[in-house]
């Protein structure tokens, strides 16, 4: 029997205000061990789609289900890393305290982190290679270290589904490679992932599927079949004869061979 998708959308239209469509015609699935790249220009609806998976944006049309229920009810089982974070870099808070914040949704308002929570935080910090920086002030870390710290905060929920909004923006090469490796490991463990990105090379290297979007769904499917020049052209308005690099798109100029099947 085929497992139920972690997330499934059928002809979904999303809106911030409950009236004006922000993204439409969404049809997609994310299953265990799959990673979905959300590819599109700025303001194309990628962040809106991710927010809908944790109940921050509601559909105004169609049908959607996340972890067998609504996004709002599933939120405690989802790891979410937004594109921008409101942590003041001058605020005297340690990396460990930031990561611990991710446990609060599990704990509820009246519980204080216990032994299990501390062990979970330790494991998340180790996973993103930041154990030695745990007690440093968050604002003193490099941009790449802060991004990995925010990923650790998303991981302490032990999520079945992980949502990342432009997590690779501004990363140095080392942090980029470490983050990519972490996402591959999570896929091997059966975690479903949705990641918005402008980087087509990254999408090829990390993700199994792609959804191209520009206020409406352009295409969805396995990445090596779907992330093709014709669909990129329809999404970004590029010339069909090439993948140019511009402000909205970091394109891979050569085909990337499909990875060997691993059973995922």
HUBELNOR-V415626 format. One record per residue. SS is DSSP state (2 for helix, 1 for strand, 0 for the rest). PSI is psi in radians with two decimals (* if undefined). BURIAL is 1 if it has 9 or more other ideal C-beta (glycine too) atoms within 8 Angstrom, else 0. Layout:
SS;PSI;BURIAL  SS;PSI;BURIAL
This chain:
0;2.26;0  0;2.25;0  0;2.62;0  0;2.42;0  0;2.56;1  0;-0.62;1  1;2.44;1  1;2.30;1  1;2.37;1  1;1.90;0  1;0.76;1  1;2.41;1  1;2.33;1  1;2.60;1  0;2.45;1  0;-0.72;0  0;0.04;0  0;0.01;0  0;-0.89;0  0;2.08;0  0;2.30;1  0;-0.54;1  1;2.51;1  1;2.91;1  1;0.65;0  1;2.09;1  1;1.96;1  1;2.85;1  1;2.56;0  1;2.15;1  0;2.97;1  0;2.33;1  0;0.04;1  0;2.63;1  1;2.17;1  1;2.12;1  1;2.21;1  1;1.97;1  1;2.23;1  0;2.92;1  0;3.05;1  0;2.51;0  0;0.53;0  0;-0.20;1  0;0.08;1  2;-0.87;1  2;-0.65;1  2;-0.75;1  2;-0.80;1  2;-0.74;1  2;-0.56;1  2;-0.49;1  2;-0.32;1  0;0.30;1  0;0.26;1  0;-0.31;0  0;2.32;1  0;2.61;0  1;2.55;1  1;0.06;1  1;2.68;0  1;-2.92;1  1;2.36;0  1;2.68;1  1;2.39;1  1;2.13;1  0;0.68;1  0;0.13;0  1;-2.78;0  0;2.79;0  2;-0.68;1  2;-0.72;0  2;-0.47;0  2;-0.12;1  2;-0.59;1  2;-0.32;0  2;0.15;1  1;2.39;1  1;2.23;1  1;2.17;1  1;1.76;1  0;2.91;0  0;-0.67;0  0;2.54;0  0;2.62;0  0;0.25;0  0;2.09;1  0;2.12;0  0;-0.31;0  0;-0.15;0  0;2.33;0  0;1.32;0  0;2.42;0  1;2.83;1  2;-0.77;1  2;-0.69;1  2;-0.67;1  2;-0.80;1  2;-0.69;1  2;-0.51;1  2;-0.53;0  2;-0.30;1  2;-0.24;1  2;-0.57;0  2;-0.58;0  2;-0.65;0  2;-0.66;1  0;3.03;0  0;-0.33;0  0;0.05;0  0;2.55;0  0;2.54;0  0;2.30;1  0;-2.83;0  2;-0.79;0  2;-0.72;0  2;-0.75;1  2;-0.69;1  2;-0.66;0  2;-0.70;1  2;-0.75;1  2;-0.78;1  2;-0.67;0  2;-0.70;1  2;-0.69;1  2;-0.68;1  2;-0.61;1  0;0.25;1  0;0.78;0  0;0.29;1  2;-0.73;0  2;-0.21;0  2;0.13;1  0;-0.66;1  0;0.16;0  0;2.65;1  1;2.31;1  2;-0.72;1  2;-0.27;1  2;-0.15;0  0;2.74;1  0;2.88;0  2;-0.71;1  2;-0.69;1  2;-0.67;1  2;-0.73;1  2;-0.76;1  2;-0.57;1  2;-0.69;1  2;-0.56;1  2;-0.74;1  2;-0.68;1  2;-0.66;1  2;-0.47;1  2;-0.30;1  0;-0.11;1  0;-0.02;1  0;1.01;0  0;2.58;1  0;-0.45;1  1;2.26;1  1;2.21;1  1;2.19;1  1;2.13;1  1;1.82;1  0;0.95;1  0;-0.28;1  0;0.01;1  0;2.19;0  0;0.17;0  0;2.51;1  0;2.96;0  2;-0.74;0  2;-0.85;0  2;-0.63;1  2;-0.83;1  2;-0.71;0  2;-0.71;1  2;-0.71;1  2;-0.74;1  2;-0.71;0  2;-0.74;1  2;-0.66;1  2;-0.75;1  2;-0.72;1  2;-0.69;1  2;-0.75;1  2;-0.46;1  0;-0.01;0  0;0.05;0  0;2.39;1  1;2.50;1  1;2.43;1  1;2.20;1  1;2.19;1  1;2.45;1  1;2.68;1  0;-0.08;1  1;1.86;0  2;-0.55;1  2;-0.78;1  2;-0.77;1  2;-0.76;1  2;-0.71;1  2;-0.44;0  2;-0.56;1  0;2.67;1  0;-0.48;1  1;2.86;1  1;2.51;1  1;2.05;1  1;2.28;1  1;2.43;1  0;1.38;1  0;-0.24;1  1;2.82;1  1;2.23;1  1;-0.80;1  1;2.65;1  1;2.41;1  1;-3.03;0  1;2.43;0  2;-0.67;1  2;-0.18;0  2;-0.41;0  2;-0.56;1  0;1.35;1  0;2.82;0  2;-0.71;1  2;-0.74;0  2;-0.61;1  2;-0.71;1  2;-0.80;1  2;-0.51;1  2;-0.80;1  2;-0.20;1  0;0.37;0  0;2.81;1  0;2.40;0  0;-0.28;0  0;-0.11;0  0;2.88;0  0;1.67;1  0;2.68;0  0;2.26;0  1;-2.96;0  0;-0.51;0  0;-0.09;0  1;2.23;1  1;1.87;0  0;2.58;1  0;2.09;0  0;-0.22;0  0;2.64;0  0;2.47;0  0;2.14;1  0;2.52;0  0;2.42;0  0;2.72;0  0;2.56;0  0;2.34;0  0;0.07;0  0;-0.08;0  0;*;0
